[in-house]
């Protein structure tokens, strides 16, 4: 029996460059950066003082003050992105809630709530710690809130595989629809780790760019002068559906999710395999799952973090998979920063928009060639192109690798 085909019928995005999917896409095509000085806390004592923050996000206005107080920012961002995706898809859950699922990814969950709880404990004592602290911080709670908000009563889960989390959430959604466990599913991810601990910890690892005086130029994937990634925050959601069901209800079909591949480096806590072994296996698995060969892929949205090892190793992995004809590659993290557990879903949404508009978003800040990064990275300016198939990579600490393949609707 042939596998059910799975399509994307809605996308929602809240990012450092836009508050919706459309505004995010427009900013990326225009090459606008969302990176600036950190505003959520005073970073003056920190070695890193820049990040990609969601500008103008007002949770009290969206949720009301009382409810917003009991939702960590990671969940607030997620609910806004999920609403845009569900509304755009026209999916009416209602009595069919048992056949709808949710899989949501995050790297660290409610880090802000965790920090606040520790601060209250240390400064005021255990009696003052909020009973909401635990449910606000645990990673699965965002999936739970999405299910409660829309009456989603089917499969519900959370992926917490670092920076591949939301790509794996989307891949699991594909598998669940194919297996017949659900007919439609809300998948994606969110992250809100621009906090004191989040910035301090990544800075201690020497993973972050220290270009504090030039924030818009700090994230520079594949450039010879890259010095680390820039932390970002945000959320992105995709509504996936069984293709036949989507056609019957007249849903907008934005793209088809063709394949999913996953692997483990089994190598190091934070460093990718030096030969790109896991990345290669994930990409090849996704292409096999999609039942296409490498010549069908027109565009790759790279993991492209702007760290020296990642960009060199991902370039090597792409050459191993595609041979001498690597398609155009770009990293939109050059503008959004690295949104960690939300990155896979955000970049999946970018692939859907690429297929819709037939435009390749650029890799900005491409100024100095790196001999180890010698592919076509769509430098600095967007480009019109015929794109029938787009591939996106997400790699996470712990050696988690995930690749998604999307086809034109």
C-alpha positions as CSV (number, residue, x, y, z in Angstrom):
1,X,0.0,0.0,0.0
2,X,1.5,3.4,-1.0
3,X,2.4,5.8,1.8
4,X,0.0,8.7,2.4
5,X,1.3,11.9,0.9
6,X,1.8,14.8,3.3
7,X,1.4,18.5,2.5
8,X,1.9,21.8,4.2
9,X,-1.3,23.8,4.5
10,X,-0.3,26.6,6.9
11,X,2.8,28.2,8.3
12,X,3.3,30.7,11.2
13,X,6.4,32.5,12.2
14,X,7.6,34.9,15.0
15,X,11.2,35.8,14.4
16,X,13.9,38.5,15.0
17,X,13.1,39.9,11.5
18,X,9.3,39.7,11.5
19,X,6.2,39.0,13.5
20,X,4.5,36.9,10.8
21,X,5.5,34.4,8.1
22,X,5.1,37.1,5.5
23,X,7.0,39.8,7.2
24,X,9.8,37.4,8.1
25,X,10.0,36.3,4.4
26,X,10.0,39.8,3.1
27,X,12.8,40.8,5.5
28,X,15.0,37.8,4.6
29,X,14.6,38.5,0.8
30,X,15.6,42.1,1.5
31,X,18.6,40.9,3.5
32,X,17.6,42.7,6.7
33,X,19.1,41.7,9.9
34,X,17.2,41.3,13.2
35,X,20.3,41.3,15.4
36,X,21.0,44.1,17.8
37,X,21.9,44.9,21.4
38,X,20.2,42.7,24.0
39,X,17.2,44.5,25.5
40,X,15.7,41.8,27.8
41,X,18.3,42.2,30.5
42,X,21.3,44.5,31.1
43,X,24.2,42.7,29.2
44,X,26.9,45.3,30.1
45,X,28.9,42.9,32.2
46,X,28.7,40.1,29.6
47,X,31.3,39.3,27.0
48,X,28.5,38.9,24.5
49,X,25.9,41.7,24.4
50,X,24.0,41.0,21.1
51,X,21.3,38.7,20.0
52,X,18.4,38.3,17.6
53,X,15.3,39.3,19.7
54,X,11.7,39.4,18.6
55,X,11.1,43.1,18.5
56,X,7.9,44.6,19.9
57,X,6.4,41.4,21.2
58,X,3.8,42.4,23.8
59,X,2.5,39.3,25.6
60,X,0.2,41.2,27.9
61,X,-1.6,42.7,24.9
62,X,-1.9,39.3,23.3
63,X,-2.8,37.0,26.2
64,X,-3.9,39.4,28.9
65,X,-1.7,40.2,31.9
66,X,-2.8,37.4,34.1
67,X,-2.4,34.6,31.5
68,X,0.8,36.0,30.2
69,X,2.3,35.9,33.7
70,X,1.8,32.2,33.8
71,X,3.3,31.4,30.3
72,X,7.0,31.4,29.7
73,X,8.1,33.3,26.7
74,X,8.9,30.1,24.9
75,X,5.2,29.2,25.0
76,X,4.0,32.7,24.3
77,X,5.9,32.8,21.0
78,X,4.8,29.3,20.1
79,X,1.1,30.1,20.6
80,X,1.3,33.1,18.3
81,X,3.1,31.1,15.6
82,X,0.7,28.2,15.9
83,X,-2.3,30.5,15.6
84,X,-1.0,32.0,12.4
85,X,-0.4,28.5,10.9
86,X,-3.8,27.0,12.0
87,X,-5.7,30.1,10.8
88,X,-3.9,30.1,7.5
89,X,-4.6,26.4,6.9
90,X,-8.3,26.8,7.6
91,X,-8.2,23.7,9.7
92,X,-11.3,23.3,11.8
93,X,-10.4,20.9,14.6
94,X,-13.6,20.7,16.6
95,X,-15.1,17.2,16.8
96,X,-12.2,15.8,14.8
97,X,-9.7,16.6,17.6
98,X,-8.8,12.9,18.1
99,X,-7.4,12.8,14.5
100,X,-5.2,15.9,15.0
101,X,-1.9,15.9,16.7
102,X,0.9,18.2,17.9
103,X,4.6,17.7,18.0
104,X,6.6,20.6,19.3
105,X,10.4,21.1,19.6
106,X,12.6,23.1,21.9
107,X,16.2,23.0,23.0
108,X,15.9,24.2,26.5
109,X,12.2,25.0,27.2
110,X,11.2,27.6,29.7
111,X,14.7,28.9,30.6
112,X,13.4,32.3,31.7
113,X,11.0,30.7,34.2
114,X,13.8,28.5,35.5
115,X,16.0,31.5,36.1
116,X,13.2,33.5,37.8
117,X,12.5,30.5,40.1
118,X,16.1,30.3,41.1
119,X,16.3,34.0,41.7
120,X,13.2,34.0,44.0
121,X,14.5,31.0,45.8
122,X,17.9,32.6,46.5
123,X,16.6,36.1,47.4
124,X,13.3,35.4,49.2
125,X,13.3,31.7,50.1
126,X,11.4,28.5,49.2
127,X,8.0,29.7,50.4
128,X,8.0,32.4,47.7
129,X,8.7,30.1,44.7
130,X,5.7,30.2,42.4
131,X,3.7,27.0,41.9
132,X,3.7,27.9,38.2
133,X,7.5,27.7,38.0
134,X,7.7,24.0,37.1
135,X,4.9,23.8,34.5
136,X,6.3,27.0,32.9
137,X,9.8,25.6,32.5
138,X,9.3,22.0,31.4
139,X,10.0,21.5,27.7
140,X,6.8,19.6,26.9
141,X,4.4,22.2,28.3
142,X,4.3,24.2,25.0
143,X,2.9,21.2,23.2
144,X,0.4,20.8,26.0
145,X,-0.7,24.5,25.7
146,X,-1.1,24.2,21.9
147,X,-3.3,21.1,22.4
148,X,-5.4,22.8,25.1
149,X,-5.8,26.0,23.0
150,X,-7.2,24.3,20.0
151,X,-8.7,21.1,21.4
152,X,-6.1,18.8,19.8
153,X,-6.8,15.4,21.4
154,X,-4.7,13.1,19.3
155,X,-1.0,12.3,19.4
156,X,0.9,14.9,21.5
157,X,4.7,15.0,22.1
158,X,7.8,17.1,22.5
159,X,11.2,16.8,20.9
160,X,14.1,18.2,22.8
161,X,17.1,17.3,20.6
162,X,18.9,20.7,20.9
163,X,19.1,22.5,17.6
164,X,17.5,19.7,15.5
165,X,14.4,19.6,17.8
166,X,11.9,21.3,15.6
167,X,13.1,19.7,12.4
168,X,12.6,16.4,14.1
169,X,9.2,17.5,15.3
170,X,8.2,18.1,11.6
171,X,9.8,14.8,10.6
172,X,7.8,12.9,13.3
173,X,4.7,14.6,12.0
174,X,5.3,13.3,8.6
175,X,5.8,9.8,9.9
176,X,2.6,10.0,12.1
177,X,0.4,11.0,9.2
178,X,1.9,8.3,6.9
179,X,1.3,5.7,9.6
180,X,-2.3,6.8,9.8
181,X,-2.1,7.8,13.5
182,X,-3.4,11.3,12.7
183,X,-4.8,13.0,9.6
184,X,-3.3,16.4,10.4
185,X,-0.7,17.7,12.8
186,X,0.7,21.0,14.1
187,X,4.5,20.8,14.2
188,X,7.2,23.3,14.9
189,X,9.4,24.7,17.6
190,X,10.2,27.7,19.8
191,X,13.0,29.0,21.8
192,X,13.5,31.9,24.2
193,X,17.0,31.5,25.6
194,X,18.1,35.1,25.3
195,X,18.5,35.1,29.1
196,X,21.3,35.7,31.5
197,X,22.1,32.1,31.9
198,X,21.6,31.3,28.2
199,X,24.0,34.0,27.0
200,X,26.5,33.4,29.8
201,X,26.6,29.7,29.2
202,X,27.1,29.8,25.4
203,X,29.6,32.6,25.8
204,X,31.6,30.5,28.3
205,X,31.8,27.8,25.6
206,X,33.3,30.4,23.2
207,X,30.5,29.5,20.8
208,X,29.1,33.1,20.3
209,X,30.3,35.9,18.2
210,X,31.8,38.8,20.1
211,X,31.2,41.5,17.5
212,X,29.3,43.6,20.0
213,X,30.0,46.8,18.1
214,X,28.7,45.5,14.7
215,X,25.7,43.3,15.6
216,X,24.2,43.3,12.1
217,X,27.5,42.0,10.8
218,X,28.1,39.5,13.5
219,X,26.4,36.4,12.0
220,X,28.4,35.6,8.9
221,X,28.0,31.9,7.9
222,X,30.6,30.5,5.6
223,X,32.6,33.8,5.7
224,X,36.3,33.5,6.5
225,X,36.0,36.0,9.4
226,X,33.2,34.3,11.2
227,X,33.8,34.0,14.9
228,X,30.7,32.2,16.3
229,X,27.0,32.2,16.2
230,X,24.5,34.8,17.4
231,X,21.8,33.7,19.7
232,X,18.3,34.2,18.4
233,X,14.8,33.6,19.7
234,X,11.5,32.9,18.0
235,X,8.9,30.3,16.9
236,X,7.7,28.6,13.8
237,X,4.8,26.3,13.1
238,X,3.7,24.2,10.2
239,X,0.3,22.5,9.7
240,X,0.8,19.1,8.0
241,X,-2.1,17.2,6.5
242,X,-2.9,14.1,4.5
243,X,-2.9,15.3,1.0
244,X,-6.2,13.7,0.0
245,X,-7.9,15.2,3.0
246,X,-6.5,18.6,2.3
247,X,-7.7,18.5,-1.3
248,X,-11.2,17.4,-0.2
249,X,-11.6,20.3,2.1
250,X,-10.1,22.8,-0.3
251,X,-7.1,23.7,1.9
252,X,-4.3,25.9,0.6
253,X,-1.5,23.5,-0.3
254,X,1.7,25.4,0.1
255,X,4.2,22.6,-0.4
256,X,4.6,18.9,-0.1
257,X,6.8,17.3,2.6
258,X,8.6,14.6,0.6
259,X,11.1,13.1,3.0
260,X,12.8,13.1,6.4
261,X,16.2,11.7,7.5
262,X,17.8,11.5,10.9
263,X,21.1,10.3,12.3
264,X,23.4,10.5,15.3
265,X,27.0,11.4,15.1
266,X,27.8,9.3,18.2
267,X,31.0,11.4,18.4
268,X,31.1,14.4,20.8
269,X,28.9,16.5,23.1
270,X,29.1,19.7,21.1
271,X,31.4,19.2,18.1
272,X,30.1,17.8,14.8
273,X,31.8,14.7,13.4
274,X,35.0,16.1,11.6
275,X,34.1,14.3,8.4
276,X,30.4,15.3,8.5
277,X,29.5,11.6,8.8
278,X,26.2,12.1,10.6
279,X,25.1,15.0,8.4
280,X,25.8,13.0,5.3
281,X,23.8,10.1,6.5
282,X,20.8,12.3,7.5
283,X,20.8,14.0,4.0
284,X,21.0,10.6,2.2
285,X,18.3,9.1,4.4
286,X,16.0,12.1,3.6
287,X,16.6,11.8,-0.1
288,X,15.9,8.0,0.0
289,X,12.7,8.7,2.0
290,X,11.6,11.2,-0.6
291,X,12.5,8.8,-3.4
292,X,14.5,11.4,-5.3
293,X,18.1,11.7,-6.4
294,X,20.5,14.5,-5.7
295,X,20.0,16.1,-9.1
296,X,16.3,17.0,-8.2
297,X,17.3,19.3,-5.3
298,X,17.4,23.0,-6.4
299,X,18.2,24.7,-3.0
300,X,19.6,23.9,0.4
301,X,18.8,25.9,3.5
302,X,21.9,25.1,5.5
303,X,22.3,24.7,9.2
304,X,25.0,27.4,8.6
305,X,25.5,28.6,12.2
306,X,28.5,30.9,11.6
307,X,30.9,28.9,13.8
308,X,34.2,27.9,12.2
309,X,33.8,24.1,12.5
310,X,30.1,23.8,11.6
311,X,30.3,25.7,8.3
312,X,33.4,24.0,7.1
313,X,32.1,20.5,8.0
314,X,28.6,21.1,6.6
315,X,30.2,22.3,3.3
316,X,32.2,19.1,3.3
317,X,29.1,17.0,3.9
318,X,27.2,18.7,1.1
319,X,30.0,17.9,-1.3
320,X,30.0,14.2,-0.2
321,X,26.2,14.0,-0.8
322,X,25.9,16.1,-4.0
323,X,29.3,15.5,-5.6
324,X,30.4,18.2,-8.0
325,X,27.0,19.7,-8.5
326,X,26.0,21.1,-5.1
327,X,22.9,23.2,-5.6
328,X,22.6,26.8,-4.3
329,X,23.0,27.0,-0.5
330,X,22.1,29.8,1.9
331,X,22.0,30.3,5.6
332,X,19.2,32.6,6.8
333,X,20.8,32.5,10.3
334,X,22.9,35.4,8.9
335,X,19.9,37.5,9.5
336,X,17.9,35.8,12.2
337,X,20.7,34.5,14.3
338,X,20.6,30.9,15.6
339,X,17.2,30.2,17.1
340,X,18.3,26.9,18.5
341,X,15.4,24.5,18.9
342,X,13.2,26.7,16.7
343,X,15.7,26.9,13.9
344,X,14.6,23.7,12.1
345,X,10.9,24.8,11.9
346,X,11.8,28.4,11.0
347,X,14.0,27.2,8.1
348,X,11.4,24.7,7.0
349,X,9.0,27.6,6.7
350,X,11.7,29.5,4.7
351,X,11.9,26.5,2.3
352,X,8.1,26.5,1.9
353,X,8.3,30.3,1.0
354,X,11.2,29.6,-1.4
355,X,9.1,27.1,-3.2
356,X,6.1,29.4,-3.3
357,X,7.9,32.5,-4.5
358,X,10.8,30.9,-6.5
359,X,13.3,33.2,-4.8
360,X,16.5,32.1,-3.0
361,X,17.1,34.0,0.2
362,X,20.6,35.2,0.6
363,X,23.5,34.5,3.0
364,X,24.3,38.0,4.2
365,X,27.7,39.3,5.4
366,X,29.6,37.3,2.7
367,X,32.7,39.5,2.5
368,X,35.8,37.3,2.6
369,X,36.2,33.9,0.9
370,X,37.1,30.9,3.0
371,X,38.9,28.2,0.9
372,X,37.1,25.5,3.0
373,X,33.7,27.0,2.2
374,X,33.7,27.3,-1.6
375,X,30.1,26.7,-2.6
376,X,27.4,29.0,-4.0
377,X,26.0,30.5,-0.8
378,X,23.7,33.1,-2.6
379,X,25.9,35.9,-1.3
380,X,24.3,39.1,0.1
381,X,21.4,39.4,-2.4
382,X,18.3,37.2,-3.0
383,X,18.1,35.5,-6.4
384,X,15.2,34.4,-8.7
385,X,15.5,30.7,-9.4
386,X,13.5,27.7,-10.5
387,X,13.1,25.6,-7.3
388,X,11.1,22.4,-7.4
389,X,12.8,20.7,-4.4
390,X,14.3,22.3,-1.3
391,X,16.3,20.6,1.4
392,X,17.0,21.9,4.9
393,X,19.5,20.7,7.5
394,X,19.5,21.0,11.3
395,X,22.2,19.7,13.5
396,X,22.3,19.8,17.3
397,X,24.5,19.3,20.4
398,X,24.7,15.6,21.3
399,X,25.2,14.7,17.6
400,X,21.6,14.9,16.6
401,X,21.1,15.5,12.8
402,X,17.9,16.0,10.9
403,X,17.1,16.7,7.3
404,X,13.8,17.6,5.7
405,X,13.0,17.6,1.9
406,X,10.1,19.8,0.6
407,X,8.6,19.8,-2.9
408,X,6.8,22.4,-4.8
409,X,3.0,22.1,-4.5
